Amino acid sequence: MNIKINSNFPFSVTAIQFAPNGGLSITLSTPEGQPSESRFQYTASLGDGFAEERSPVSLAQYAMHFAERCNIKQKTRLSYYTMVMHLREYGDVDIDQITTSYLQGFIEHLRRRGLKPGSVRLDFQKLSCVLRDAYKNGLFDDRILQSVNRPKKEQGKKCFLTESELKRMERTTLPERYRRIREMFMFSCMTGMRFSDIQELEWKDIKSTGRHLWIEFRQKKTGTMERIPLGSAAETMLRRMTREGKRVFGHVSNQWANAVIKKWCKKAKIKKHVTFHIARHTFCVILLTKDVPIYTVQKLMCHSDIGTTNIYADLTSKSKAKAVRKLPSFVA
């Protein structure tokens, strides 16, 4: 008889013994050779040999192990630890005792704790990832998760700069020490590139196709390769810049960039909460107001889903009004 044990743990089975009470003692060896022992209960079933019935596993404990073994950034791992802290505050249970009402109660607990809607949604997303992993390992019934009324993503009003505001910022002078931040922000307004991608942009990523320039880069957020053309303003900026290393702009912190942009907006008398990411919004909205087809904008923004681009289309009410005014005048 063969017994197959599916596990994500880095152990190998060195001994299997049947206990008189029907239990099964499995000796596992770690890579260092130190033995550890785990208890499992098995029940015979016709045709399949033995069906595994595992010992109860704590949800919080499983979530901690999930965060530790996943190949994720340290910042993301810490956010999982925070979710586990909230889970223990709410009340930890064994995975086989989880119900729809328990998960719904956890969402309400996060709201009562004062978390913002976005934080509640992200915390539950992380818990969902843990439970889906438990489902793959045969510890959880995925139908329970599917029946939960999940926190919805709230579509807040996106901030962006108008063309006149962007020109006002362009005309506003800044100290020389802020020159790099200024160039990065304006370049993002001209290309729609994210802060993380602009920071990693190298001169070798700038390609020439005769008279015009293109950028070929791998998106840090998605890992996909992208190829986007540059407009005349972005081309002029790059040609005027002095090469000071392999990177076009170099490394600065996002926090410092946002602090400089805040001072910049104040000096330009722009009363909006502008961060570096607003440059990306600005690029998208300006293209849409210029009647650029939304599918073209989607490609330039490197959006995988047209629905994401459609969110920006809702901001261009002026272009909608302009379009209906083109209708011929007639009276019924």
MOJOTA-V800259 format. One record per residue. N is the residue number from 1. RES is the residue in one small letter. SS is DSSP state (a for helix, b for strand, c for the rest). OMEGA is omega in degrees with one decimal (NA if undefined). D_FIRST is the distance of its C-alpha to the first C-alpha in Angstrom with 2 decimals. Layout:
BEGIN
{{N RES SS OMEGA D_FIRST} {N RES SS OMEGA D_FIRST}}
END
This chain:
BEGIN
{{1 m c 177.5 0.00} {2 n c 176.2 3.82} {3 i c -179.9 6.70} {4 k c 179.4 10.01} {5 i c 176.6 13.22} {6 n c 179.6 16.46} {7 s c 174.3 19.48} {8 n c -178.7 22.98} {9 f c -178.3 23.31} {10 p c 179.2 23.82} {11 f c 172.6 21.20} {12 s b -179.0 18.41} {13 v b 179.8 15.48} {14 t b 179.3 16.34} {15 a b 177.0 14.56} {16 i b 179.4 12.10} {17 q b 175.5 13.17} {18 f b 178.7 12.86} {19 a c -179.2 16.48} {20 p c -177.6 18.22} {21 n c 178.4 19.37} {22 g c 179.1 16.00} {23 g b -178.5 16.25} {24 l b 178.6 14.14} {25 s b -178.7 16.05} {26 i b 177.0 15.42} {27 t b -179.1 17.91} {28 l b 176.9 19.24} {29 s b 176.0 21.82} {30 t c 179.1 24.73} {31 p c -180.0 26.48} {32 e c 178.6 28.99} {33 g c 179.9 26.46} {34 q c -177.4 27.20} {35 p b 171.1 24.17} {36 s b -173.5 23.81} {37 e b -178.1 21.57} {38 s b -179.6 20.49} {39 r b 176.6 19.48} {40 f b 174.3 17.27} {41 q b -178.1 16.75} {42 y b 177.5 13.78} {43 t b -178.2 14.19} {44 a b 174.2 11.93} {45 s b -174.3 13.02} {46 l c 173.2 12.88} {47 g c -176.1 11.38} {48 d c -179.7 10.18} {49 g b -178.2 7.36} {50 f b 175.9 9.45} {51 a b -173.0 12.95} {52 e b 171.2 14.53} {53 e b -173.4 17.85} {54 r c 175.5 19.64} {55 s c 179.9 22.60} {56 p c -179.4 25.98} {57 v c 178.6 27.36} {58 s b 179.2 31.12} {59 l a -179.1 32.60} {60 a a 179.1 35.16} {61 q a 179.6 32.69} {62 y a 179.4 30.42} {63 a a 178.2 33.60} {64 m a 179.7 34.74} {65 h a 178.5 31.50} {66 f a -178.9 31.67} {67 a a -177.3 35.27} {68 e a -176.1 34.53} {69 r a -179.8 31.74} {70 c c 177.5 33.42} {71 n c -177.9 35.66} {72 i c 178.1 38.84} {73 k c -178.8 42.38} {74 q a 179.3 43.31} {75 k a 178.1 45.73} {76 t a 179.0 43.03} {77 r a 178.5 40.72} {78 l a 178.4 43.61} {79 s a 174.3 44.09} {80 y a 178.6 40.48} {81 y a 177.9 41.31} {82 t a 177.9 44.38} {83 m a 178.8 42.35} {84 v a 176.7 40.08} {85 m a 177.3 43.31} {86 h a -179.5 44.49} {87 l a 179.8 41.16} {88 r a 174.3 41.49} {89 e a -178.1 45.11} {90 y a -178.9 44.10} {91 g c -178.5 41.32} {92 d c 176.2 37.75} {93 v c 172.8 34.90} {94 d b -176.1 31.12} {95 i a -178.3 29.76} {96 d a 177.9 28.32} {97 q a -179.0 31.89} {98 i c 176.9 33.65} {99 t c 177.1 35.79} {100 t a -179.5 38.33} {101 s a 177.3 41.17} {102 y a -179.2 39.77} {103 l a 177.9 39.77} {104 q a 178.0 43.18} {105 g a 178.3 44.46} {106 f a 177.5 43.43} {107 i a 179.5 45.56} {108 e a 177.2 48.47} {109 h a 179.2 48.05} {110 l a 178.9 48.49} {111 r a 178.6 51.59} {112 r a 179.8 53.07} {113 r c 176.8 52.53} {114 g c 178.5 54.96} {115 l c 177.4 52.74} {116 k c -178.7 54.21} {117 p a 179.8 52.63} {118 g a 179.7 51.27} {119 s a 176.7 49.63} {120 v a -179.1 48.06} {121 r a -178.7 46.62} {122 l a 177.1 45.26} {123 d a -179.6 43.70} {124 f a 175.1 41.89} {125 q a -179.8 40.80} {126 k a 177.3 39.13} {127 l a 178.2 37.42} {128 s a 177.3 36.24} {129 c a 179.1 34.70} {130 v a -177.7 32.79} {131 l a 176.4 31.58} {132 r a 176.6 30.56} {133 d a 177.4 28.42} {134 a a 177.1 26.88} {135 y a 179.1 26.28} {136 k a -179.1 24.44} {137 n c 176.0 22.13} {138 g c -177.2 21.53} {139 l c -170.8 23.94} {140 f c 177.0 26.96} {141 d c -174.2 28.21} {142 d a 179.6 30.44} {143 r a 178.0 32.60} {144 i a 179.9 34.17} {145 l a -178.4 35.46} {146 q a -177.4 36.76} {147 s c -178.2 38.86} {148 v c 174.4 40.76} {149 n c -172.0 44.41} {150 r c 175.5 44.26} {151 p c -178.9 47.32} {152 k c 176.0 49.28} {153 k c 180.0 50.74} {154 e c 179.6 54.47} {155 q c 177.6 56.56} {156 g c 179.6 59.39} {157 k c -178.7 62.51} {158 k c 178.5 62.01} {159 c c 175.3 64.80} {160 f c 178.0 66.41} {161 l c 174.7 69.71} {162 t c 178.7 72.30} {163 e a -179.3 74.06} {164 s a 177.8 77.16} {165 e a 179.2 75.17} {166 l a 177.4 73.41} {167 k a 177.7 76.82} {168 r a 176.9 78.13} {169 m a -180.0 75.35} {170 e a -179.1 76.06} {171 r a -177.8 79.74} {172 t c -178.8 79.03} {173 t c 177.4 79.38} {174 l c 176.0 77.00} {175 p c -177.7 77.32} {176 e a -177.8 76.18} {177 r a 178.7 73.27} {178 y a -174.6 71.71} {179 r a -177.1 72.17} {180 r a 178.4 68.52} {181 i a 179.3 67.31} {182 r a -179.2 70.00} {183 e a -179.5 68.93} {184 m a -178.6 65.23} {185 f a -179.7 66.00} {186 m a 178.8 68.42} {187 f a 177.1 66.00} {188 s a 176.0 63.32} {189 c a -178.0 65.92} {190 m a -174.4 66.56} {191 t a -176.4 62.95} {192 g c -178.5 60.76} {193 m c 178.2 58.50} {194 r c 178.4 56.67} {195 f a -177.3 57.72} {196 s a -179.0 54.48} {197 d a 178.3 54.99} {198 i a 179.4 58.71} {199 q a -177.3 58.02} {200 e a -176.2 55.68} {201 l c 179.4 57.95} {202 e b -178.8 59.05} {203 w a 179.9 62.00} {204 k a 178.4 59.73} {205 d a 179.2 58.31} {206 i b -177.8 61.80} {207 k b 179.1 62.18} {208 s b 176.3 65.43} {209 t b -177.6 65.84} {210 g c -176.7 69.51} {211 r c -172.4 71.59} {212 h b -178.8 68.82} {213 l b 175.0 65.97} {214 w b 173.2 62.32} {215 i b 173.2 59.57} {216 e b -176.5 56.07} {217 f b 176.3 53.67} {218 r b -179.6 50.14} {219 q c -179.9 50.11} {220 k c -176.7 48.84} {221 k c -174.2 47.71} {222 t c -178.0 45.66} {223 g c -179.1 45.15} {224 t c 176.3 46.62} {225 m b -179.5 49.38} {226 e b 177.8 52.70} {227 r b -176.9 56.04} {228 i b 177.9 59.05} {229 p b 178.6 62.76} {230 l c 174.5 65.41} {231 g c -176.1 68.61} {232 s a -178.9 72.01} {233 a a 178.7 72.15} {234 a a 177.7 68.81} {235 e a -179.7 69.86} {236 t a 179.4 73.20} {237 m a -177.9 71.56} {238 l a -178.4 69.25} {239 r a 179.5 72.10} {240 r a -175.1 74.27} {241 m c 176.2 71.69} {242 t c 179.7 71.84} {243 r c -178.7 68.66} {244 e c -177.6 67.72} {245 g c -177.6 64.32} {246 k c 178.2 61.34} {247 r b -177.9 60.83} {248 v c -176.0 63.33} {249 f c -179.6 63.69} {250 g c -175.0 61.76} {251 h c 169.4 59.87} {252 v c 179.9 61.28} {253 s c 178.3 59.60} {254 n a 179.7 59.25} {255 q a -179.6 60.87} {256 w a 178.9 63.92} {257 a a 179.7 64.21} {258 n a 178.2 64.26} {259 a a 178.8 66.86} {260 v a -179.7 69.10} {261 i a 178.0 68.70} {262 k a 177.7 69.75} {263 k a -179.0 72.94} {264 w a 179.8 73.51} {265 c a 179.4 73.36} {266 k a 179.2 75.67} {267 k a 179.5 78.19} {268 a c 179.6 77.92} {269 k c 175.9 78.46} {270 i c -174.6 75.21} {271 k c 176.3 74.11} {272 k c 176.6 70.44} {273 h c -174.4 67.29} {274 v c 172.2 66.55} {275 t c -178.7 63.57} {276 f c -176.3 62.46} {277 h c 178.9 60.01} {278 i a 176.9 63.01} {279 a a 179.2 64.06} {280 r a 176.3 61.07} {281 h a -177.1 62.07} {282 t a 178.5 65.64} {283 f a -177.0 64.71} {284 c a -176.6 62.82} {285 v a 179.8 65.52} {286 i a 177.4 68.37} {287 l a -178.8 66.71} {288 l a 178.1 66.23} {289 t a 176.9 69.87} {290 k c 178.0 70.94} {291 d c 173.3 69.34} {292 v c -179.1 66.59} {293 p c -173.9 63.95} {294 i a 178.9 61.05} {295 y a 175.7 58.47} {296 t a 177.6 60.36} {297 v a 178.1 60.36} {298 q a -179.3 56.61} {299 k a -179.5 56.15} {300 l a 178.4 58.64} {301 m a -178.1 56.94} {302 c c 175.7 53.51} {303 h c 177.2 52.18} {304 s c -176.3 48.95} {305 d c 179.9 49.91} {306 i a 179.0 53.38} {307 g a 178.1 53.14} {308 t a 179.1 53.57} {309 t a -179.7 56.75} {310 n a 178.4 58.00} {311 i a -179.8 58.27} {312 y a -179.4 61.06} {313 a a 179.4 62.74} {314 d c -179.0 63.52} {315 l c -174.0 65.70} {316 t c -178.0 68.06} {317 s a -179.7 70.16} {318 k a -179.8 73.33} {319 s a 176.5 72.16} {320 k a 179.7 71.30} {321 a a 179.7 74.82} {322 k a -178.3 76.28} {323 a a -177.7 74.41} {324 v a 178.2 75.68} {325 r c 178.3 79.22} {326 k c 178.9 79.13} {327 l c 179.8 79.19} {328 p c 178.7 82.58} {329 s c 176.6 85.10} {330 f c -179.8 85.64} {331 v c -178.8 86.67} {332 a c NA 85.34}}
END
